[in-house]
Amino acid sequence: MSKVRTEDIVSSLLLPVIKELGFELVDVEFVKEGPHRYLRLFIDHPDGVDLKACETVSRAAELLLDEKDPISESYILEVSSPGLTRPLKKEADFQRCLGQRVVVNTYVPVEGRKSIEGVLEDFDQDTLVLKEDRERVVIPRNKVSLAHRAVEF
């Protein structure tokens, strides 16, 4: 089973259960590190994610994964928050960050730079619009390698 296929199957299987618990399934990773395989679930909640939330989702996920058994090999299940700099991938991620400072890294320079920080003013399926100081920067989404919230101290 390919990595993408495993992640898609697990995501489809767990999404309804995690949503019913009141959490958002942000991302699923199935990776091999050293001799072990890890199934990582990244969850989020408007009030944040604490250890109890991770335990709750982990228990529910374990039950369903044991019952449906979508992964034939052994693995270690990990559930965590995506962190402060969680990648913005889905439309809902960008919607949630409208009006907030974000960092966008690109594969090729956009206006002479490969990293742009600014306030996310707008977005659509083709572009992100950041306000940087007094300038608007339009970034083609197919040029974006990574976008995340800016961490301000």
CORCORPE-V509211 format. One record per residue. SS is DSSP state (H for helix, E for strand, L for the rest). OMEGA is omega as a letter, one per 20 degrees, with the letter a starting at -180 (* if undefined). D_CENTER is the distance of its C-alpha to the mean C-alpha in Angstrom with 1 decimal. Layout:
<<SS:OMEGA:D_CENTER> <SS:OMEGA:D_CENTER>>
This chain:
<<L:a:22.2> <L:a:19.8> <H:a:16.4> <H:a:14.7> <H:r:17.1> <H:r:16.6> <H:r:12.8> <H:r:13.7> <H:a:16.6> <H:r:14.9> <H:r:12.2> <H:a:15.2> <H:a:17.3> <H:a:15.2> <H:a:13.6> <H:a:17.0> <H:a:17.8> <H:r:14.7> <H:r:15.2> <H:r:18.8> <L:r:18.3> <L:a:16.8> <L:r:13.1> <E:r:9.9> <E:a:8.2> <E:a:4.4> <E:r:4.6> <E:r:8.2> <E:r:10.0> <E:a:13.8> <E:r:15.5> <E:r:19.0> <E:a:20.0> <L:a:23.7> <L:a:25.4> <E:r:22.6> <E:a:19.7> <E:r:16.6> <E:a:14.5> <E:r:11.4> <E:r:9.7> <E:a:7.1> <E:r:8.5> <E:a:9.2> <L:a:12.6> <L:r:14.5> <L:a:16.9> <L:a:14.5> <L:r:14.0> <L:a:17.1> <H:r:18.6> <H:r:20.3> <H:r:17.1> <H:r:15.8> <H:a:19.3> <H:a:19.5> <H:r:16.4> <H:r:17.5> <H:r:21.0> <H:r:20.1> <H:r:17.9> <H:a:20.8> <H:a:23.3> <H:r:21.8> <H:r:20.9> <H:a:24.4> <H:a:26.0> <H:r:24.3> <L:a:24.0> <L:a:21.7> <L:a:21.5> <L:a:25.0> <L:r:24.6> <L:a:24.2> <L:r:20.9> <E:r:19.7> <E:r:17.1> <E:r:14.9> <E:r:12.9> <E:r:11.3> <E:r:9.5> <L:r:6.5> <L:a:9.4> <L:a:10.9> <L:r:9.4> <L:r:5.7> <E:r:4.9> <L:a:6.0> <L:a:6.1> <L:r:7.8> <H:a:11.1> <H:r:10.5> <H:a:8.1> <H:r:11.1> <H:a:13.5> <H:a:12.6> <L:r:13.0> <L:a:16.3> <L:r:19.0> <L:r:17.0> <E:r:17.1> <E:r:14.4> <E:r:14.7> <E:r:14.5> <E:a:15.5> <E:r:17.3> <E:a:18.9> <E:a:22.3> <E:r:23.8> <E:a:23.6> <L:r:26.6> <L:a:27.4> <E:r:24.1> <E:r:20.9> <E:a:19.2> <E:r:19.6> <E:r:18.9> <E:r:19.9> <E:r:19.4> <E:a:17.3> <E:a:20.3> <E:r:19.4> <E:r:17.4> <L:a:18.2> <L:a:17.3> <L:a:19.1> <E:r:18.8> <E:r:17.3> <E:r:20.1> <E:r:20.1> <E:a:23.1> <E:a:24.2> <L:r:27.3> <L:a:29.4> <E:r:28.1> <E:r:25.7> <E:r:23.6> <E:a:22.5> <E:r:19.9> <E:a:19.6> <H:r:16.1> <H:r:17.4> <H:a:18.1> <E:r:14.6> <E:a:13.3> <E:r:10.6> <E:r:10.2> <E:r:9.3> <E:r:11.6> <L:r:14.9> <L:a:16.1> <L:a:19.6> <L:*:22.3>>
